[in-house]
Amino acid sequence: MCSNHESMRGVSVMEGDSVTLYTDLTEIHEEDDILWKYGAEKSLLAKISKMKQSFNTSDGPDGRFRDRLKLDHQTGSLTITNTRTEHGGVYQLDIKGVKLTTKTFTVSVYARLPVPVISRDCSSSSNCSLLCSAVNVGHVTLSWYKGNSLLSSISVSDLSISLSLPLEVEYQDKNTYSCVLNNPISNQTQHLDITHLCHTCAESSSHSSISAAVGSLLIVAAVFGIFCISMKCRKTDQEVIHTSELEMFSSSSMQNTRSRIQIQGVETGKFRDQGLETDTVQTRAEEITYAEPAFHKRKAQNPKIKEEDQVEDQVEDQVEYAPVAIRR
């Protein structure tokens, strides 16, 4: 059996799309067996036996091809659906029939490209300094163009890396500039608007000043509010203390007044019953209900009044009596 080994073919695909590896056969002959292999280990992915009418696929050694492989029963071509970057690599096709034919495919799976972002670098005050950037990209080239002319570019072959490329232009520049991110199968372009972007730093500075002023006013208002609340609380505390002192004074005065009234009542009873019994003072249990006393300013006392009259005058000067209910 003679053999025929063709040169390697390169195939590129966008991540998420499908890619088909062709056998270049119009149909599979009865005596043909077709094998599809993957990677340096040449893991078997698919096998076709026309004579046995068998068309089998596998998930690969680590399952990365599960539910992604399809075989064309007429030509034997292999299709990989919903591709991911992990599906890139070397694929080998062996066709065993009248002769042995081997083909090799190198598949490159590229991630979808984001649109590059152009920003103003406000740290430079001379000309308009710009920065074009792209994040989480791999196997790409980032370039600045002036019209259709390439100004500068940077390339990277790693996966998931961030790129940035500077550019400096004059404020009055009227040329057309664009930043382009591309890989072998696609590109994304961002055009530069000099009039708008080259004045953002001045606007940002103005907005920052206004924001700082507003923030200062808010802080002053907050401090003033806290001071007012604190003063109100102090005033309230002083009122509570003053009220408590008045209540204590009122209660103490009332107790003193009631004690004097009881003494006066006992002495009066003694004088009334003196004619009946000399040594014994008879009192009756009486229930007396008083209204709340009213306080008045104390009058000047006459030193010539007897001691008993002083007690009565002091009580009368201090207490204004309401009607008294007596229960026997």
C-alpha positions in Angstrom: 0.0 0.0 0.0 1.5 3.3 -1.1 1.1 6.4 1.0 0.5 10.1 0.3 1.2 12.7 2.9 0.0 16.2 2.1 1.3 19.4 3.6 -0.2 21.0 6.7 -3.2 23.3 6.3 -4.0 26.2 8.6 -7.6 26.9 9.6 -8.8 29.9 11.6 -12.1 30.3 13.4 -13.8 32.8 15.7 -14.6 31.5 19.2 -18.2 30.2 19.3 -18.4 29.5 15.5 -18.1 26.1 13.8 -15.2 24.9 11.7 -15.1 22.0 9.2 -12.0 20.0 8.3 -12.5 18.6 4.8 -11.3 15.2 3.4 -11.6 16.5 -0.2 -13.5 13.3 -1.0 -16.7 13.4 -3.0 -17.8 10.2 -1.4 -16.4 7.4 0.8 -15.4 4.2 -1.0 -16.5 0.8 0.3 -13.0 -0.2 1.2 -12.1 3.1 2.9 -11.6 3.5 6.7 -11.3 7.1 7.9 -9.6 8.1 11.2 -9.6 11.6 12.8 -6.9 12.2 15.5 -6.1 15.2 17.7 -3.0 16.6 19.4 0.5 15.4 19.9 -0.8 12.2 21.5 -3.0 11.7 18.4 -6.0 10.8 20.4 -8.7 9.2 18.3 -11.7 11.6 17.8 -13.7 9.8 15.0 -13.7 6.6 13.0 -15.6 5.7 9.8 -15.9 2.3 8.3 -17.9 2.4 5.1 -18.1 -1.4 4.8 -19.5 -1.8 8.3 -21.6 1.4 8.0 -20.2 2.7 11.3 -19.7 6.4 12.1 -18.3 6.9 15.6 -17.1 10.0 17.5 -15.5 10.3 20.9 -15.3 13.1 23.5 -11.5 13.2 23.5 -9.2 12.3 26.3 -10.4 15.1 28.7 -14.0 15.4 27.3 -13.4 18.8 25.7 -15.1 17.6 22.5 -18.3 16.3 24.1 -21.4 17.1 21.9 -19.3 19.1 19.5 -18.2 16.6 16.8 -20.2 15.8 13.6 -19.3 13.5 10.7 -20.4 13.9 7.1 -21.5 10.4 6.2 -20.9 11.0 2.5 -17.5 12.7 2.5 -16.1 11.9 6.0 -15.4 15.6 6.8 -15.3 16.5 10.5 -17.1 19.5 11.9 -16.4 21.0 15.3 -19.3 23.1 16.6 -19.3 25.9 19.3 -15.5 26.1 19.3 -13.5 27.4 22.2 -9.8 28.3 22.4 -9.1 24.9 23.9 -10.1 23.3 20.6 -7.2 24.8 18.8 -4.3 22.6 17.8 -3.2 19.9 15.3 -5.7 17.5 13.7 -4.6 14.5 11.6 -6.7 12.7 9.0 -5.8 9.2 7.9 -7.7 7.6 4.9 -7.0 3.9 4.5 -8.1 2.4 1.2 -6.3 1.5 -1.9 -3.7 3.8 -0.7 -3.0 5.6 2.6 -3.6 9.3 2.6 -2.6 11.5 5.5 -3.6 15.2 6.0 -2.7 17.6 8.8 -4.7 20.6 9.9 -3.7 23.3 12.3 -6.7 25.0 13.9 -6.5 28.4 15.5 -9.5 29.6 17.6 -9.6 33.3 18.2 -11.6 35.0 20.9 -14.0 37.7 19.8 -12.4 41.1 19.8 -13.6 44.0 22.0 -13.8 47.6 20.6 -10.7 49.4 21.7 -11.1 52.4 24.0 -9.5 55.8 23.4 -9.0 57.9 26.5 -7.3 61.3 27.3 -4.2 61.3 29.4 -4.7 64.4 31.5 -1.2 64.2 33.1 0.3 65.9 30.1 -0.5 69.6 29.6 1.4 70.3 26.4 -0.5 68.6 23.6 -3.5 66.3 23.6 -2.1 63.0 24.8 -4.2 60.0 24.0 -4.2 56.3 25.0 -5.8 53.5 23.0 -6.3 50.3 25.1 -7.8 46.8 25.0 -8.2 44.4 27.9 -8.3 40.5 28.1 -7.0 39.9 24.5 -4.6 37.5 23.0 -3.0 36.9 19.6 -3.8 40.5 18.5 -2.3 43.6 17.1 -3.2 47.1 18.4 -2.4 50.0 15.9 -2.8 53.8 15.4 -3.7 55.0 12.0 -3.6 58.5 10.5 -6.0 58.2 7.7 -4.9 55.0 6.0 -1.2 55.4 7.1 0.1 53.2 10.0 1.6 55.3 12.7 2.5 52.7 15.4 1.5 49.2 16.5 2.1 46.6 19.1 1.4 42.9 19.0 1.0 40.1 21.6 0.7 36.4 21.3 -0.3 35.7 24.9 -3.8 35.0 26.1 -5.8 37.4 28.4 -3.5 40.3 28.4 -4.1 44.1 28.4 -2.6 46.3 25.7 -2.3 50.1 25.4 -0.7 52.4 22.8 -0.1 56.1 23.2 -0.6 58.9 20.7 0.0 62.7 20.9 -1.7 65.2 18.6 -2.2 68.9 18.5 -5.4 70.5 19.7 -6.1 72.0 16.2 -5.2 68.9 14.3 -7.7 68.3 11.5 -6.5 64.9 10.4 -8.5 61.7 10.9 -7.1 59.2 13.4 -8.3 55.7 14.4 -7.2 52.9 16.7 -7.6 49.4 15.3 -7.5 46.0 17.2 -7.2 43.0 14.9 -6.3 39.3 14.6 -6.0 37.2 11.5 -9.7 36.8 11.0 -11.3 40.0 12.4 -10.8 43.5 13.5 -12.4 46.3 15.6 -11.9 50.0 15.0 -12.4 53.1 17.2 -12.3 56.5 15.5 -10.9 59.5 17.3 -12.9 62.7 17.8 -10.2 65.3 18.6 -12.7 68.2 19.2 -14.6 66.3 21.9 -11.9 64.2 23.6 -9.1 66.8 23.8 -11.2 69.1 25.9 -12.4 66.5 28.5 -9.6 67.3 30.9 -10.6 71.0 31.3 -14.3 69.9 31.8 -13.3 67.3 34.3 -11.3 69.8 36.3 -14.3 72.2 36.4 -16.6 69.4 37.5 -14.1 68.4 40.1 -14.0 72.0 41.5 -17.8 72.2 41.7 -18.0 68.8 43.3 -15.4 69.8 45.9 -17.4 73.0 46.7 -20.7 71.1 47.1 -18.9 68.6 49.3 -17.6 71.4 51.6 -21.0 72.9 51.9 -22.5 69.6 52.9 -19.9 69.1 55.5 -20.5 72.6 57.0 -24.3 71.9 57.0 -23.7 68.6 58.8 -21.5 70.2 61.5 -24.0 73.0 62.0 -26.9 70.5 62.3 -24.9 68.4 64.9 -24.2 71.6 66.9 -27.9 72.6 66.9 -29.0 69.2 68.0 -26.3 69.2 70.8 -27.5 72.7 72.1 -31.1 71.6 72.0 -30.3 68.5 74.0 -28.4 70.6 76.6 -31.4 72.9 76.9 -33.8 70.0 77.3 -31.6 68.5 80.0 -31.4 71.8 81.9 -35.2 72.1 81.7 -35.6 68.6 83.1 -33.2 69.3 86.0 -35.0 72.6 86.8 -38.4 70.8 86.7 -37.2 68.1 89.0 -35.9 70.6 91.5 -39.3 72.4 91.5 -41.1 69.1 92.0 -38.7 68.2 94.9 -39.3 71.6 96.5 -43.0 71.4 96.1 -43.1 67.9 97.6 -40.9 68.9 100.5 -43.1 71.9 101.3 -46.3 69.9 101.1 -44.9 67.3 103.6 -43.9 70.1 106.0 -47.2 71.7 105.7 -49.2 68.5 106.4 -47.0 67.8 109.4 -47.8 71.2 110.9 -51.5 70.7 110.3 -51.5 67.4 112.1 -49.6 69.0 115.1 -52.2 71.8 115.2 -55.0 69.3 115.1 -53.6 67.2 118.0 -53.1 70.3 120.1 -56.6 71.7 119.4 -58.1 68.4 120.4 -56.2 68.4 123.7 -57.5 71.9 124.6 -61.1 70.9 123.8 -61.0 67.7 126.0 -59.1 69.3 128.9 -62.3 70.0 130.8 -63.3 66.3 130.8 -60.0 64.5 131.4 -56.9 66.2 132.5 -54.2 63.5 131.7 -55.8 61.9 128.7 -56.2 63.3 125.2 -59.0 61.7 123.2 -58.8 61.9 119.4 -61.0 60.4 116.8 -59.8 58.8 113.6 -60.8 61.1 110.9 -60.1 60.8 107.2 -59.2 64.2 105.8 -58.9 64.9 102.1 -57.0 68.1 101.1 -56.7 69.8 97.8 -53.3 70.7 96.5 -51.9 73.7 98.4 -51.0 77.0 96.7 -47.8 78.8 97.7 -47.6 82.5 98.5 -44.9 84.8 99.5 -44.2 84.7 103.3 -45.3 87.8 105.3 -43.1 89.5 107.8 -43.6 88.2 111.4 -44.4 90.2 114.5 -42.0 89.2 117.3 -44.6 90.0 119.9 -47.0 87.3 118.8 -47.1 84.2 120.9 -45.3 81.1 119.8 -48.5 79.2 119.1 -49.9 82.1 116.9 -46.6 82.1 114.9 -47.1 78.5 113.9 -50.7 79.2 112.8 -49.7 82.4 110.9 -46.8 80.6 109.1 -49.2 77.8 108.0 -51.8 80.3 106.8 -49.2 82.4 105.0 -47.9 79.4 103.1 -51.1 77.4 102.4 -54.3 78.3 100.7 -56.9 75.8 101.7 -59.4 74.2 99.5 -62.6 72.8 100.9 -62.0 69.8 103.2 -64.0 66.7 103.2 -64.1 64.8 106.6 -65.2 61.2 106.8 -66.0 59.8 110.3 
